[in-house]
Amino acid sequence: MIVRSWRGSVAKADRDRYFDYLKQTGLIAYQHTPGNRGVLALRRDLEDRTEFLLLTFWESEEAVKRFAGPDPSQAIFYPADQDMLVEFDSFADHYELLHHYVDL
């Protein structure tokens, strides 16, 4: 299994609006991409902004490419991202999942 991570920040005032936007764009896209096994959407408030960390789980590298295209290291952005993001990674990192335990 592959874990893809991406990080971006918005002004604190936009934190809830951005999360609502994520639910309408990227989070839906993950769910509807064959081979996606789930997502964790995390956020934390920093001094002057709110940072989001998205961790997505994929059954294979081919599944990641179905979402991200031929160069899966490139981050995927949606139209309003440019209006809200004040800091962001233009790339995504990928890790091989070796072990997991989650009891939410």
C-alpha positions, -999 to +999 in steps of 0.1 A: +000+000+000+012+035-008+006+065+014+006+099-003+010+131+018+004+167+009+005+198+031-009+233+027-018+263+049-046+289+049-053+320+070-070+310+103-101+329+092-104+305+062-099+273+081-135+261+081-142+274+046-111+256+032-121+223+049-156+227+034-140+233+000-117+202+005-149+181+011-163+193-022-132+188-043-102+166-033-118+145-007-146+135-031-120+129-059-101+105-037-132+086-028-142+082-064-108+071-077-105+033-081-077+020-059-081+047-032-083+030+002-090+060+024-079+095+035-070+112+067-075+150+067-056+167+096-053+203+106-035+223+132-036+260+141-002+277+141+005+314+150-009+331+119-023+303+099-040+268+099-020+239+083-037+210+066-020+176+061-037+151+038-027+115+040-043+093+013-040+055+011-037+037-023-036+000-032-007+006-057+014+031-075-009+027-105-039+037-084-020+069-074-015+077-110-052+073-117-057+102-093-025+123-099-016+116-135+016+103-150+038+122-125+023+114-091+048+136-073+030+167-086+003+180-062-032+184-075-049+218-071-085+230-076-096+264-088-102+281-054-070+267-039-051+298-052-076+321-034-072+305+000-038+288+003-011+310+017+016+283+018+016+249+001+037+220-012+037+219-050+046+182-047+033+151-028+054+126-010+048+088-013+057+062+013+053+024+014+030+014+043+048-012+063+025-015+093-007+000+105-029+000+136-058+024+139-084+022+166-105+053+161 
